[in-house]
Amino acid sequence: MAMDAAMIERLIREGLPDARVSIEDLRGDGDHYAAHVVSAAFRGKTRVQQHQMVYQALRGRMGSELHALALQTSVPED
């Protein structure tokens, strides 16, 4: 069962409440997405740690309901 973009965005926002999130369905199949997540919570974290925070927000759905997610993370510009 695939996830829709709105559900991905909702889960990320719940896990990272200050996040700005943009989601793109890469193939139109509801199974391959790109996400850009900007959050102050990422400040001081490595890129790997930032991605782990997003995956944690997805609550174990990565690899099952969500097949592929091209992820880009960053901190807000001051």
N, CA, C, O and CB atoms as a CASP TS submission, in Angstrom:
PFRMAT TS
TARGET T0000
AUTHOR 0000-0000-0000
METHOD Language model
MODEL 1
PARENT N/A
ATOM      1  N   MET     1       0.843  -1.181   0.000  1.00  0.00           N
ATOM      2  CA  MET     1       0.000   0.000   0.000  1.00  0.00           C
ATOM      3  C   MET     1       0.888   1.244   0.000  1.00  0.00           C
ATOM      4  O   MET     1       1.751   1.398   0.864  1.00  0.00           O
ATOM      5  CB  MET     1      -0.959  -0.002   1.222  1.00  0.00           C
ATOM      6  N   ALA     2       0.675   2.114  -0.958  1.00  0.00           N
ATOM      7  CA  ALA     2       1.491   3.323  -1.095  1.00  0.00           C
ATOM      8  C   ALA     2       0.976   4.439  -0.179  1.00  0.00           C
ATOM      9  O   ALA     2      -0.180   4.438   0.244  1.00  0.00           O
ATOM     10  CB  ALA     2       1.499   3.800  -2.561  1.00  0.00           C
ATOM     11  N   MET     3       1.860   5.380   0.109  1.00  0.00           N
ATOM     12  CA  MET     3       1.503   6.570   0.894  1.00  0.00           C
ATOM     13  C   MET     3       1.298   7.735  -0.055  1.00  0.00           C
ATOM     14  O   MET     3       1.927   7.802  -1.111  1.00  0.00           O
ATOM     15  CB  MET     3       2.604   6.908   1.953  1.00  0.00           C
ATOM     16  N   ASP     4       0.421   8.649   0.317  1.00  0.00           N
ATOM     17  CA  ASP     4       0.297   9.854  -0.499  1.00  0.00           C
ATOM     18  C   ASP     4       1.160  10.967   0.085  1.00  0.00           C
ATOM     19  O   ASP     4       1.592  10.898   1.235  1.00  0.00           O
ATOM     20  CB  ASP     4      -1.179  10.305  -0.592  1.00  0.00           C
ATOM     21  N   ALA     5       1.400  11.985  -0.723  1.00  0.00           N
ATOM     22  CA  ALA     5       2.285  13.085  -0.337  1.00  0.00           C
ATOM     23  C   ALA     5       1.795  13.798   0.915  1.00  0.00           C
ATOM     24  O   ALA     5       2.602  14.209   1.749  1.00  0.00           O
ATOM     25  CB  ALA     5       2.410  14.079  -1.477  1.00  0.00           C
ATOM     26  N   ALA     6       0.491  13.947   1.054  1.00  0.00           N
ATOM     27  CA  ALA     6      -0.067  14.641   2.219  1.00  0.00           C
ATOM     28  C   ALA     6       0.255  13.893   3.514  1.00  0.00           C
ATOM     29  O   ALA     6       0.537  14.521   4.534  1.00  0.00           O
ATOM     30  CB  ALA     6      -1.588  14.799   2.069  1.00  0.00           C
ATOM     31  N   MET     7       0.217  12.573   3.481  1.00  0.00           N
ATOM     32  CA  MET     7       0.529  11.771   4.668  1.00  0.00           C
ATOM     33  C   MET     7       2.006  11.893   5.018  1.00  0.00           C
ATOM     34  O   MET     7       2.354  12.008   6.193  1.00  0.00           O
ATOM     35  CB  MET     7       0.154  10.292   4.440  1.00  0.00           C
ATOM     36  N   ILE     8       2.871  11.868   4.022  1.00  0.00           N
ATOM     37  CA  ILE     8       4.304  12.023   4.265  1.00  0.00           C
ATOM     38  C   ILE     8       4.569  13.379   4.916  1.00  0.00           C
ATOM     39  O   ILE     8       5.297  13.470   5.905  1.00  0.00           O
ATOM     40  CB  ILE     8       5.107  11.884   2.942  1.00  0.00           C
ATOM     41  N   GLU     9       3.978  14.420   4.358  1.00  0.00           N
ATOM     42  CA  GLU     9       4.163  15.762   4.899  1.00  0.00           C
ATOM     43  C   GLU     9       3.633  15.853   6.329  1.00  0.00           C
ATOM     44  O   GLU     9       4.286  16.437   7.194  1.00  0.00           O
ATOM     45  CB  GLU     9       3.465  16.797   4.010  1.00  0.00           C
ATOM     46  N   ARG    10       2.467  15.286   6.580  1.00  0.00           N
ATOM     47  CA  ARG    10       1.877  15.329   7.922  1.00  0.00           C
ATOM     48  C   ARG    10       2.770  14.646   8.945  1.00  0.00           C
ATOM     49  O   ARG    10       2.992  15.186  10.028  1.00  0.00           O
ATOM     50  CB  ARG    10       0.499  14.673   7.919  1.00  0.00           C
ATOM     51  N   LEU    11       3.283  13.470   8.619  1.00  0.00           N
ATOM     52  CA  LEU    11       4.147  12.729   9.545  1.00  0.00           C
ATOM     53  C   LEU    11       5.435  13.503   9.843  1.00  0.00           C
ATOM     54  O   LEU    11       5.879  13.569  10.989  1.00  0.00           O
ATOM     55  CB  LEU    11       4.487  11.344   8.965  1.00  0.00           C
ATOM     56  N   ILE    12       6.024  14.086   8.801  1.00  0.00           N
ATOM     57  CA  ILE    12       7.255  14.843   9.013  1.00  0.00           C
ATOM     58  C   ILE    12       6.976  16.059   9.887  1.00  0.00           C
ATOM     59  O   ILE    12       7.755  16.363  10.790  1.00  0.00           O
ATOM     60  CB  ILE    12       7.869  15.277   7.667  1.00  0.00           C
ATOM     61  N   ARG    13       5.876  16.755   9.630  1.00  0.00           N
ATOM     62  CA  ARG    13       5.531  17.936  10.434  1.00  0.00           C
ATOM     63  C   ARG    13       5.216  17.562  11.886  1.00  0.00           C
ATOM     64  O   ARG    13       5.507  18.332  12.802  1.00  0.00           O
ATOM     65  CB  ARG    13       4.330  18.665   9.814  1.00  0.00           C
ATOM     66  N   GLU    14       4.633  16.405  12.094  1.00  0.00           N
ATOM     67  CA  GLU    14       4.374  15.959  13.466  1.00  0.00           C
ATOM     68  C   GLU    14       5.681  15.683  14.199  1.00  0.00           C
ATOM     69  O   GLU    14       5.809  15.999  15.382  1.00  0.00           O
ATOM     70  CB  GLU    14       3.489  14.700  13.467  1.00  0.00           C
ATOM     71  N   GLY    15       6.650  15.094  13.504  1.00  0.00           N
ATOM     72  CA  GLY    15       7.933  14.768  14.114  1.00  0.00           C
ATOM     73  C   GLY    15       8.857  15.958  14.239  1.00  0.00           C
ATOM     74  O   GLY    15       9.687  16.016  15.146  1.00  0.00           O
ATOM     75  N   LEU    16       8.716  16.912  13.327  1.00  0.00           N
ATOM     76  CA  LEU    16       9.550  18.118  13.303  1.00  0.00           C
ATOM     77  C   LEU    16       8.602  19.314  13.132  1.00  0.00           C
ATOM     78  O   LEU    16       8.442  19.821  12.022  1.00  0.00           O
ATOM     79  CB  LEU    16      10.640  18.061  12.135  1.00  0.00           C
ATOM     80  N   PRO    17       7.979  19.762  14.218  1.00  0.00           N
ATOM     81  CA  PRO    17       6.905  20.755  14.126  1.00  0.00           C
ATOM     82  C   PRO    17       7.267  22.078  13.449  1.00  0.00           C
ATOM     83  O   PRO    17       6.391  22.742  12.894  1.00  0.00           O
ATOM     84  CB  PRO    17       6.419  21.047  15.478  1.00  0.00           C
ATOM     85  N   ASP    18       8.537  22.469  13.486  1.00  0.00           N
ATOM     86  CA  ASP    18       8.913  23.740  12.853  1.00  0.00           C
ATOM     87  C   ASP    18       9.273  23.578  11.375  1.00  0.00           C
ATOM     88  O   ASP    18       9.607  24.560  10.713  1.00  0.00           O
ATOM     89  CB  ASP    18      10.086  24.358  13.594  1.00  0.00           C
ATOM     90  N   ALA    19       9.211  22.375  10.862  1.00  0.00           N
ATOM     91  CA  ALA    19       9.717  22.088   9.522  1.00  0.00           C
ATOM     92  C   ALA    19       8.887  22.722   8.412  1.00  0.00           C
ATOM     93  O   ALA    19       7.661  22.801   8.478  1.00  0.00           O
ATOM     94  CB  ALA    19       9.771  20.608   9.313  1.00  0.00           C
ATOM     95  N   ARG    20       9.609  23.169   7.393  1.00  0.00           N
ATOM     96  CA  ARG    20       8.997  23.495   6.106  1.00  0.00           C
ATOM     97  C   ARG    20       9.249  22.268   5.241  1.00  0.00           C
ATOM     98  O   ARG    20      10.386  21.816   5.106  1.00  0.00           O
ATOM     99  CB  ARG    20       9.598  24.840   5.452  1.00  0.00           C
ATOM    100  N   VAL    21       8.198  21.741   4.667  1.00  0.00           N
ATOM    101  CA  VAL    21       8.288  20.474   3.945  1.00  0.00           C
ATOM    102  C   VAL    21       7.711  20.644   2.547  1.00  0.00           C
ATOM    103  O   VAL    21       6.611  21.172   2.387  1.00  0.00           O
ATOM    104  CB  VAL    21       7.549  19.347   4.708  1.00  0.00           C
ATOM    105  N   SER    22       8.440  20.202   1.549  1.00  0.00           N
ATOM    106  CA  SER    22       7.879  20.125   0.200  1.00  0.00           C
ATOM    107  C   SER    22       8.091  18.700  -0.305  1.00  0.00           C
ATOM    108  O   SER    22       9.171  18.125  -0.171  1.00  0.00           O
ATOM    109  CB  SER    22       8.545  21.183  -0.769  1.00  0.00           C
ATOM    110  N   ILE    23       7.038  18.155  -0.883  1.00  0.00           N
ATOM    111  CA  ILE    23       7.042  16.772  -1.362  1.00  0.00           C
ATOM    112  C   ILE    23       6.727  16.770  -2.846  1.00  0.00           C
ATOM    113  O   ILE    23       5.841  17.493  -3.303  1.00  0.00           O
ATOM    114  CB  ILE    23       6.020  15.895  -0.577  1.00  0.00           C
ATOM    115  N   GLU    24       7.452  15.958  -3.593  1.00  0.00           N
ATOM    116  CA  GLU    24       7.202  15.803  -5.028  1.00  0.00           C
ATOM    117  C   GLU    24       7.080  14.320  -5.342  1.00  0.00           C
ATOM    118  O   GLU    24       7.937  13.523  -4.962  1.00  0.00           O
ATOM    119  CB  GLU    24       8.338  16.461  -5.879  1.00  0.00           C
ATOM    120  N   ASP    25       6.014  13.959  -6.034  1.00  0.00           N
ATOM    121  CA  ASP    25       5.831  12.577  -6.505  1.00  0.00           C
ATOM    122  C   ASP    25       6.632  12.449  -7.799  1.00  0.00           C
ATOM    123  O   ASP    25       6.245  13.004  -8.827  1.00  0.00           O
ATOM    124  CB  ASP    25       4.287  12.220  -6.731  1.00  0.00           C
ATOM    125  N   LEU    26       7.734  11.727  -7.752  1.00  0.00           N
ATOM    126  CA  LEU    26       8.677  11.689  -8.864  1.00  0.00           C
ATOM    127  C   LEU    26       8.168  10.950 -10.093  1.00  0.00           C
ATOM    128  O   LEU    26       8.522  11.306 -11.217  1.00  0.00           O
ATOM    129  CB  LEU    26       9.938  11.061  -8.414  1.00  0.00           C
ATOM    130  N   ARG    27       7.342   9.925  -9.895  1.00  0.00           N
ATOM    131  CA  ARG    27       6.890   9.115 -11.023  1.00  0.00           C
ATOM    132  C   ARG    27       5.383   9.129 -11.205  1.00  0.00           C
ATOM    133  O   ARG    27       4.862   8.531 -12.147  1.00  0.00           O
ATOM    134  CB  ARG    27       7.354   7.704 -10.849  1.00  0.00           C
ATOM    135  N   GLY    28       4.689   9.800 -10.320  1.00  0.00           N
ATOM    136  CA  GLY    28       3.233   9.810 -10.410  1.00  0.00           C
ATOM    137  C   GLY    28       2.597   8.504  -9.981  1.00  0.00           C
ATOM    138  O   GLY    28       1.420   8.261 -10.246  1.00  0.00           O
ATOM    139  N   ASP    29       3.389   7.653  -9.309  1.00  0.00           N
ATOM    140  CA  ASP    29       2.878   6.337  -8.912  1.00  0.00           C
ATOM    141  C   ASP    29       2.576   6.236  -7.418  1.00  0.00           C
ATOM    142  O   ASP    29       2.160   5.179  -6.943  1.00  0.00           O
ATOM    143  CB  ASP    29       3.874   5.269  -9.294  1.00  0.00           C
ATOM    144  N   GLY    30       2.783   7.331  -6.670  1.00  0.00           N
ATOM    145  CA  GLY    30       2.533   7.304  -5.236  1.00  0.00           C
ATOM    146  C   GLY    30       3.509   6.425  -4.480  1.00  0.00           C
ATOM    147  O   GLY    30       3.240   6.026  -3.347  1.00  0.00           O
ATOM    148  N   ASP    31       4.636   6.120  -5.096  1.00  0.00           N
ATOM    149  CA  ASP    31       5.590   5.200  -4.485  1.00  0.00           C
ATOM    150  C   ASP    31       7.018   5.736  -4.465  1.00  0.00           C
ATOM    151  O   ASP    31       7.862   5.223  -3.731  1.00  0.00           O
ATOM    152  CB  ASP    31       5.560   3.890  -5.212  1.00  0.00           C
ATOM    153  N   HIS    32       7.290   6.752  -5.258  1.00  0.00           N
ATOM    154  CA  HIS    32       8.638   7.325  -5.358  1.00  0.00           C
ATOM    155  C   HIS    32       8.535   8.835  -5.190  1.00  0.00           C
ATOM    156  O   HIS    32       7.994   9.531  -6.049  1.00  0.00           O
ATOM    157  CB  HIS    32       9.316   6.960  -6.725  1.00  0.00           C
ATOM    158  N   TYR    33       9.058   9.331  -4.077  1.00  0.00           N
ATOM    159  CA  TYR    33       8.928  10.744  -3.737  1.00  0.00           C
ATOM    160  C   TYR    33      10.290  11.384  -3.516  1.00  0.00           C
ATOM    161  O   TYR    33      11.286  10.716  -3.241  1.00  0.00           O
ATOM    162  CB  TYR    33       8.063  10.913  -2.494  1.00  0.00           C
ATOM    163  N   ALA    34      10.291  12.716  -3.649  1.00  0.00           N
ATOM    164  CA  ALA    34      11.424  13.539  -3.227  1.00  0.00           C
ATOM    165  C   ALA    34      10.882  14.479  -2.159  1.00  0.00           C
ATOM    166  O   ALA    34       9.775  15.003  -2.289  1.00  0.00           O
ATOM    167  CB  ALA    34      12.078  14.337  -4.446  1.00  0.00           C
ATOM    168  N   ALA    35      11.654  14.690  -1.114  1.00  0.00           N
ATOM    169  CA  ALA    35      11.247  15.589  -0.040  1.00  0.00           C
ATOM    170  C   ALA    35      12.379  16.553   0.275  1.00  0.00           C
ATOM    171  O   ALA    35      13.547  16.168   0.337  1.00  0.00           O
ATOM    172  CB  ALA    35      10.841  14.794   1.222  1.00  0.00           C
ATOM    173  N   HIS    36      12.011  17.810   0.472  1.00  0.00           N
ATOM    174  CA  HIS    36      12.960  18.807   0.958  1.00  0.00           C
ATOM    175  C   HIS    36      12.423  19.271   2.297  1.00  0.00           C
ATOM    176  O   HIS    36      11.307  19.782   2.386  1.00  0.00           O
ATOM    177  CB  HIS    36      13.143  20.015  -0.059  1.00  0.00           C
ATOM    178  N   VAL    37      13.222  19.092   3.337  1.00  0.00           N
ATOM    179  CA  VAL    37      12.798  19.412   4.699  1.00  0.00           C
ATOM    180  C   VAL    37      13.780  20.420   5.282  1.00  0.00           C
ATOM    181  O   VAL    37      14.986  20.177   5.326  1.00  0.00           O
ATOM    182  CB  VAL    37      12.717  18.125   5.590  1.00  0.00           C
ATOM    183  N   VAL    38      13.242  21.562   5.732  1.00  0.00           N
ATOM    184  CA  VAL    38      14.046  22.609   6.350  1.00  0.00           C
ATOM    185  C   VAL    38      13.595  22.742   7.799  1.00  0.00           C
ATOM    186  O   VAL    38      12.420  22.998   8.061  1.00  0.00           O
ATOM    187  CB  VAL    38      13.910  23.972   5.580  1.00  0.00           C
ATOM    188  N   SER    39      14.521  22.571   8.744  1.00  0.00           N
ATOM    189  CA  SER    39      14.166  22.629  10.155  1.00  0.00           C
ATOM    190  C   SER    39      15.342  23.130  10.985  1.00  0.00           C
ATOM    191  O   SER    39      16.491  22.754  10.753  1.00  0.00           O
ATOM    192  CB  SER    39      13.712  21.251  10.651  1.00  0.00           C
ATOM    193  N   ALA    40      15.034  23.981  11.950  1.00  0.00           N
ATOM    194  CA  ALA    40      16.067  24.445  12.889  1.00  0.00           C
ATOM    195  C   ALA    40      16.570  23.289  13.748  1.00  0.00           C
ATOM    196  O   ALA    40      17.677  23.355  14.283  1.00  0.00           O
ATOM    197  CB  ALA    40      15.518  25.574  13.789  1.00  0.00           C
ATOM    198  N   ALA    41      15.779  22.242  13.884  1.00  0.00           N
ATOM    199  CA  ALA    41      16.188  21.073  14.669  1.00  0.00           C
ATOM    200  C   ALA    41      17.410  20.382  14.065  1.00  0.00           C
ATOM    201  O   ALA    41      18.087  19.612  14.746  1.00  0.00           O
ATOM    202  CB  ALA    41      15.033  20.081  14.773  1.00  0.00           C
ATOM    203  N   PHE    42      17.692  20.654  12.797  1.00  0.00           N
ATOM    204  CA  PHE    42      18.842  20.049  12.127  1.00  0.00           C
ATOM    205  C   PHE    42      20.150  20.762  12.448  1.00  0.00           C
ATOM    206  O   PHE    42      21.227  20.235  12.170  1.00  0.00           O
ATOM    207  CB  PHE    42      18.623  20.046  10.633  1.00  0.00           C
ATOM    208  N   ARG    43      20.069  21.936  13.022  1.00  0.00           N
ATOM    209  CA  ARG    43      21.276  22.737  13.286  1.00  0.00           C
ATOM    210  C   ARG    43      22.259  21.936  14.147  1.00  0.00           C
ATOM    211  O   ARG    43      21.883  21.385  15.182  1.00  0.00           O
ATOM    212  CB  ARG    43      20.906  24.079  13.993  1.00  0.00           C
ATOM    213  N   GLY    44      23.511  21.878  13.711  1.00  0.00           N
ATOM    214  CA  GLY    44      24.552  21.169  14.446  1.00  0.00           C
ATOM    215  C   GLY    44      24.576  19.667  14.213  1.00  0.00           C
ATOM    216  O   GLY    44      25.430  18.969  14.759  1.00  0.00           O
ATOM    217  N   LYS    45      23.655  19.168  13.416  1.00  0.00           N
ATOM    218  CA  LYS    45      23.582  17.730  13.129  1.00  0.00           C
ATOM    219  C   LYS    45      24.263  17.434  11.791  1.00  0.00           C
ATOM    220  O   LYS    45      24.274  18.274  10.891  1.00  0.00           O
ATOM    221  CB  LYS    45      22.100  17.244  13.106  1.00  0.00           C
ATOM    222  N   THR    46      24.823  16.248  11.673  1.00  0.00           N
ATOM    223  CA  THR    46      25.367  15.814  10.387  1.00  0.00           C
ATOM    224  C   THR    46      24.206  15.523   9.438  1.00  0.00           C
ATOM    225  O   THR    46      23.061  15.383   9.868  1.00  0.00           O
ATOM    226  CB  THR    46      26.282  14.554  10.555  1.00  0.00           C
ATOM    227  N   ARG    47      24.511  15.435   8.160  1.00  0.00           N
ATOM    228  CA  ARG    47      23.480  15.114   7.160  1.00  0.00           C
ATOM    229  C   ARG    47      22.838  13.760   7.489  1.00  0.00           C
ATOM    230  O   ARG    47      21.624  13.602   7.365  1.00  0.00           O
ATOM    231  CB  ARG    47      24.092  15.092   5.719  1.00  0.00           C
ATOM    232  N   VAL    48      23.643  12.799   7.904  1.00  0.00           N
ATOM    233  CA  VAL    48      23.104  11.477   8.266  1.00  0.00           C
ATOM    234  C   VAL    48      22.136  11.602   9.441  1.00  0.00           C
ATOM    235  O   VAL    48      21.058  11.009   9.418  1.00  0.00           O
ATOM    236  CB  VAL    48      24.253  10.493   8.622  1.00  0.00           C
ATOM    237  N   GLN    49      22.506  12.360  10.456  1.00  0.00           N
ATOM    238  CA  GLN    49      21.626  12.550  11.616  1.00  0.00           C
ATOM    239  C   GLN    49      20.327  13.251  11.211  1.00  0.00           C
ATOM    240  O   GLN    49      19.253  12.907  11.705  1.00  0.00           O
ATOM    241  CB  GLN    49      22.347  13.365  12.710  1.00  0.00           C
ATOM    242  N   GLN    50      20.426  14.232  10.314  1.00  0.00           N
ATOM    243  CA  GLN    50      19.234  14.923   9.829  1.00  0.00           C
ATOM    244  C   GLN    50      18.288  13.949   9.132  1.00  0.00           C
ATOM    245  O   GLN    50      17.081  13.966   9.371  1.00  0.00           O
ATOM    246  CB  GLN    50      19.624  16.058   8.873  1.00  0.00           C
ATOM    247  N   HIS    51      18.840  13.108   8.275  1.00  0.00           N
ATOM    248  CA  HIS    51      18.021  12.134   7.561  1.00  0.00           C
ATOM    249  C   HIS    51      17.409  11.126   8.531  1.00  0.00           C
ATOM    250  O   HIS    51      16.255  10.728   8.370  1.00  0.00           O
ATOM    251  CB  HIS    51      18.857  11.409   6.496  1.00  0.00           C
ATOM    252  N   GLN    52      18.170  10.720   9.525  1.00  0.00           N
ATOM    253  CA  GLN    52      17.632   9.802  10.532  1.00  0.00           C
ATOM    254  C   GLN    52      16.455  10.425  11.268  1.00  0.00           C
ATOM    255  O   GLN    52      15.496   9.729  11.602  1.00  0.00           O
ATOM    256  CB  GLN    52      18.723   9.404  11.531  1.00  0.00           C
ATOM    257  N   MET    53      16.517  11.723  11.523  1.00  0.00           N
ATOM    258  CA  MET    53      15.412  12.408  12.196  1.00  0.00           C
ATOM    259  C   MET    53      14.148  12.372  11.334  1.00  0.00           C
ATOM    260  O   MET    53      13.047  12.184  11.851  1.00  0.00           O
ATOM    261  CB  MET    53      15.799  13.867  12.515  1.00  0.00           C
ATOM    262  N   VAL    54      14.308  12.552  10.023  1.00  0.00           N
ATOM    263  CA  VAL    54      13.153  12.481   9.121  1.00  0.00           C
ATOM    264  C   VAL    54      12.615  11.058   9.076  1.00  0.00           C
ATOM    265  O   VAL    54      11.404  10.852   9.159  1.00  0.00           O
ATOM    266  CB  VAL    54      13.534  12.957   7.696  1.00  0.00           C
ATOM    267  N   TYR    55      13.499  10.075   8.946  1.00  0.00           N
ATOM    268  CA  TYR    55      13.047   8.681   8.919  1.00  0.00           C
ATOM    269  C   TYR    55      12.319   8.311  10.212  1.00  0.00           C
ATOM    270  O   TYR    55      11.328   7.581  10.182  1.00  0.00           O
ATOM    271  CB  TYR    55      14.241   7.737   8.699  1.00  0.00           C
ATOM    272  N   GLN    56      12.805   8.811  11.339  1.00  0.00           N
ATOM    273  CA  GLN    56      12.135   8.557  12.616  1.00  0.00           C
ATOM    274  C   GLN    56      10.728   9.153  12.604  1.00  0.00           C
ATOM    275  O   GLN    56       9.786   8.543  13.109  1.00  0.00           O
ATOM    276  CB  GLN    56      12.957   9.142  13.789  1.00  0.00           C
ATOM    277  N   ALA    57      10.592  10.344  12.029  1.00  0.00           N
ATOM    278  CA  ALA    57       9.280  10.984  11.942  1.00  0.00           C
ATOM    279  C   ALA    57       8.311  10.160  11.083  1.00  0.00           C
ATOM    280  O   ALA    57       7.097  10.231  11.273  1.00  0.00           O
ATOM    281  CB  ALA    57       9.420  12.402  11.366  1.00  0.00           C
ATOM    282  N   LEU    58       8.848   9.384  10.144  1.00  0.00           N
ATOM    283  CA  LEU    58       7.998   8.556   9.278  1.00  0.00           C
ATOM    284  C   LEU    58       7.535   7.274   9.964  1.00  0.00           C
ATOM    285  O   LEU    58       6.791   6.488   9.377  1.00  0.00           O
ATOM    286  CB  LEU    58       8.742   8.207   8.004  1.00  0.00           C
ATOM    287  N   ARG    59       7.969   7.064  11.188  1.00  0.00           N
ATOM    288  CA  ARG    59       7.483   5.977  12.050  1.00  0.00           C
ATOM    289  C   ARG    59       7.529   4.587  11.415  1.00  0.00           C
ATOM    290  O   ARG    59       6.548   3.845  11.454  1.00  0.00           O
ATOM    291  CB  ARG    59       6.080   6.268  12.460  1.00  0.00           C
ATOM    292  N   GLY    60       8.668   4.245  10.837  1.00  0.00           N
ATOM    293  CA  GLY    60       8.858   2.895  10.328  1.00  0.00           C
ATOM    294  C   GLY    60       8.183   2.601   9.005  1.00  0.00           C
ATOM    295  O   GLY    60       8.170   1.450   8.569  1.00  0.00           O
ATOM    296  N   ARG    61       7.628   3.601   8.358  1.00  0.00           N
ATOM    297  CA  ARG    61       6.942   3.369   7.087  1.00  0.00           C
ATOM    298  C   ARG    61       7.906   3.321   5.895  1.00  0.00           C
ATOM    299  O   ARG    61       7.552   2.832   4.822  1.00  0.00           O
ATOM    300  CB  ARG    61       5.907   4.455   6.860  1.00  0.00           C
ATOM    301  N   MET    62       9.120   3.830   6.094  1.00  0.00           N
ATOM    302  CA  MET    62      10.114   3.811   5.019  1.00  0.00           C
ATOM    303  C   MET    62      10.476   2.376   4.703  1.00  0.00           C
ATOM    304  O   MET    62      10.835   1.611   5.599  1.00  0.00           O
ATOM    305  CB  MET    62      11.379   4.619   5.405  1.00  0.00           C
ATOM    306  N   GLY    63      10.384   2.005   3.436  1.00  0.00           N
ATOM    307  CA  GLY    63      10.707   0.642   3.025  1.00  0.00           C
ATOM    308  C   GLY    63       9.504  -0.277   2.991  1.00  0.00           C
ATOM    309  O   GLY    63       9.574  -1.375   2.438  1.00  0.00           O
ATOM    310  N   SER    64       8.394   0.163   3.579  1.00  0.00           N
ATOM    311  CA  SER    64       7.174  -0.653   3.493  1.00  0.00           C
ATOM    312  C   SER    64       6.106   0.140   2.735  1.00  0.00           C
ATOM    313  O   SER    64       5.950  -0.041   1.528  1.00  0.00           O
ATOM    314  CB  SER    64       6.658  -1.060   4.926  1.00  0.00           C
ATOM    315  N   GLU    65       5.379   1.004   3.417  1.00  0.00           N
ATOM    316  CA  GLU    65       4.366   1.831   2.745  1.00  0.00           C
ATOM    317  C   GLU    65       5.007   2.857   1.818  1.00  0.00           C
ATOM    318  O   GLU    65       4.431   3.226   0.795  1.00  0.00           O
ATOM    319  CB  GLU    65       3.489   2.544   3.781  1.00  0.00           C
ATOM    320  N   LEU    66       6.189   3.311   2.180  1.00  0.00           N
ATOM    321  CA  LEU    66       6.915   4.298   1.383  1.00  0.00           C
ATOM    322  C   LEU    66       8.142   3.619   0.798  1.00  0.00           C
ATOM    323  O   LEU    66       9.094   3.310   1.515  1.00  0.00           O
ATOM    324  CB  LEU    66       7.314   5.548   2.240  1.00  0.00           C
ATOM    325  N   HIS    67       8.113   3.391  -0.502  1.00  0.00           N
ATOM    326  CA  HIS    67       9.158   2.605  -1.154  1.00  0.00           C
ATOM    327  C   HIS    67      10.454   3.392  -1.334  1.00  0.00           C
ATOM    328  O   HIS    67      11.531   2.886  -1.017  1.00  0.00           O
ATOM    329  CB  HIS    67       8.668   2.117  -2.501  1.00  0.00           C
ATOM    330  N   ALA    68      10.364   4.637  -1.843  1.00  0.00           N
ATOM    331  CA  ALA    68      11.581   5.398  -2.140  1.00  0.00           C
ATOM    332  C   ALA    68      11.364   6.868  -1.816  1.00  0.00           C
ATOM    333  O   ALA    68      10.345   7.459  -2.174  1.00  0.00           O
ATOM    334  CB  ALA    68      11.993   5.227  -3.623  1.00  0.00           C
ATOM    335  N   LEU    69      12.350   7.445  -1.129  1.00  0.00           N
ATOM    336  CA  LEU    69      12.289   8.857  -0.775  1.00  0.00           C
ATOM    337  C   LEU    69      13.661   9.487  -0.987  1.00  0.00           C
ATOM    338  O   LEU    69      14.607   9.200  -0.253  1.00  0.00           O
ATOM    339  CB  LEU    69      11.816   9.044   0.693  1.00  0.00           C
ATOM    340  N   ALA    70      13.761  10.349  -1.999  1.00  0.00           N
ATOM    341  CA  ALA    70      14.982  11.133  -2.207  1.00  0.00           C
ATOM    342  C   ALA    70      14.884  12.302  -1.245  1.00  0.00           C
ATOM    343  O   ALA    70      13.985  13.133  -1.368  1.00  0.00           O
ATOM    344  CB  ALA    70      15.147  11.620  -3.721  1.00  0.00           C
ATOM    345  N   LEU    71      15.783  12.374  -0.304  1.00  0.00           N
ATOM    346  CA  LEU    71      15.663  13.311   0.806  1.00  0.00           C
ATOM    347  C   LEU    71      16.743  14.375   0.760  1.00  0.00           C
ATOM    348  O   LEU    71      17.928  14.074   0.615  1.00  0.00           O
ATOM    349  CB  LEU    71      15.723  12.573   2.125  1.00  0.00           C
ATOM    350  N   GLN    72      16.317  15.621   0.885  1.00  0.00           N
ATOM    351  CA  GLN    72      17.234  16.759   1.004  1.00  0.00           C
ATOM    352  C   GLN    72      16.829  17.503   2.261  1.00  0.00           C
ATOM    353  O   GLN    72      15.665  17.864   2.435  1.00  0.00           O
ATOM    354  CB  GLN    72      17.193  17.703  -0.275  1.00  0.00           C
ATOM    355  N   THR    73      17.814  17.734   3.148  1.00  0.00           N
ATOM    356  CA  THR    73      17.548  18.429   4.409  1.00  0.00           C
ATOM    357  C   THR    73      18.460  19.635   4.531  1.00  0.00           C
ATOM    358  O   THR    73      19.561  19.663   3.982  1.00  0.00           O
ATOM    359  CB  THR    73      17.741  17.483   5.615  1.00  0.00           C
ATOM    360  N   SER    74      17.974  20.640   5.270  1.00  0.00           N
ATOM    361  CA  SER    74      18.797  21.819   5.516  1.00  0.00           C
ATOM    362  C   SER    74      18.245  22.586   6.718  1.00  0.00           C
ATOM    363  O   SER    74      17.120  22.356   7.162  1.00  0.00           O
ATOM    364  CB  SER    74      18.846  22.729   4.258  1.00  0.00           C
ATOM    365  N   VAL    75      19.062  23.495   7.228  1.00  0.00           N
ATOM    366  CA  VAL    75      18.621  24.382   8.307  1.00  0.00           C
ATOM    367  C   VAL    75      18.146  25.692   7.676  1.00  0.00           C
ATOM    368  O   VAL    75      18.604  26.055   6.592  1.00  0.00           O
ATOM    369  CB  VAL    75      19.775  24.638   9.352  1.00  0.00           C
ATOM    370  N   PRO    76      17.240  26.399   8.339  1.00  0.00           N
ATOM    371  CA  PRO    76      16.781  27.668   7.779  1.00  0.00           C
ATOM    372  C   PRO    76      17.912  28.691   7.741  1.00  0.00           C
ATOM    373  O   PRO    76      18.788  28.703   8.606  1.00  0.00           O
ATOM    374  CB  PRO    76      15.604  28.214   8.591  1.00  0.00           C
ATOM    375  N   GLU    77      17.878  29.533   6.740  1.00  0.00           N
ATOM    376  CA  GLU    77      18.855  30.614   6.664  1.00  0.00           C
ATOM    377  C   GLU    77      18.410  31.709   7.609  1.00  0.00           C
ATOM    378  O   GLU    77      17.228  32.046   7.676  1.00  0.00           O
ATOM    379  CB  GLU    77      19.007  31.154   5.206  1.00  0.00           C
ATOM    380  N   ASP    78      19.365  32.262   8.341  1.00  0.00           N
ATOM    381  CA  ASP    78      19.028  33.321   9.312  1.00  0.00           C
ATOM    382  C   ASP    78      18.753  34.637   8.655  1.00  0.00           C
ATOM    383  O   ASP    78      18.458  35.618   9.338  1.00  0.00           O
ATOM    384  CB  ASP    78      20.137  33.495  10.307  1.00  0.00           C
TER
END
